[in-house]
Amino acid sequence: MPHVVEVRHIGVDHDAALDELQRWCDQQSIQPRLLEHSTGGPGITFRVHFTMENDAIAFAQSFHGWLNNGTEPESGVRWDVTSCVRPSAVFAD
């Protein structure tokens, strides 16, 4: 079962936010399984999927995010899948 963390950024450039998330994952040697981002609502919300719960918890704590316990995304919010390979590919444009 994947462990999903949601992180919301308001007033931050999309590419800058991705760079920050990638840098953290690279420094921690953590490999997310999947990254999704919202295209609606205030700011941008990232949903990052991890295999290991402790990785998800560390990520959530570092970015003031929250663990998603399997609830569905908000109705009407579109989630785009970025990738599901390694951190460098997950965060690539």
N, C-alpha and C positions, 0 to 999 in steps of 0.2 A: 504494500500500500504506500503510495507516495505521500510525502509530507509537504504540504503546500503553505508557503508564506506569501502574504499579501503586503505590499509596501506602497504607500501613496506618496507621490512627490507633487507638490504644488509650487508653481513659480520657478521650476527648474527645467532647463532644456532637456528634451528626450535623450539626445546623444550624450550629454554630460551625465545624466542619471545612469545610463547604461555603462558608461566608462567607470563610474564609481562602483557599481555593482560588480563589474568584471574585475576591477582591481582588488576588491575585497576577496572575491572567490579565488583569484590567483594567489594572493598572499596567504590564504588559509588552505590552499591546495584542496579546495572543495569543488566538486563537479556537479552542477545542477543537471537534472534530467531534462527539464523543459522550462522555457520562459515564455510567458504570455504577457501582453500588455493591453490595457483598455484604450479605446479611442474616443470615449465619451466621458462626460462629467468633468468636474473641476480637476485640473492637473492630470497626472497620469498615474495609473495604478499598475504595478507589476505583480504577477503571480508567478512565483518561482517554485518549481517542484524539485524536491530532494528525495533521495533514496533513504538516507539516514536521518532519523529524528533529531539527533544531536546537532547535525549540520543545519537543519531547519531552525532549530531553537537559537543557535548562535547567530545565524543570519537575521532572524527576526529581532533579536536583541540589539544587534549592531545597527539596524536600519529603522528601529522603532516600528517594526511591522507586527503582524499578528499571524498566528497559525490558523489556517482555515481547516475546520474539522470535517470537510467534505460537503459543505453547503454549496449550493449552486451560485454562480455569479448573479449579480443584480439583473433583473429583467430589463431588457432594452440596452444593456451595455454590451458592446461588441468586443470580444477578446481575440486578438491576433496572436498566432503562434509564431515565435521568432525562430526557434530551432530546438533540437533535443540531442545535441552531440556532446562536445566538450565545452568548457567555459569560453574559450576563444571563439568557437563557432556559435555558441549560444548568444553571445553578445555582438557578433558581427553584424554589419549593416545588411 
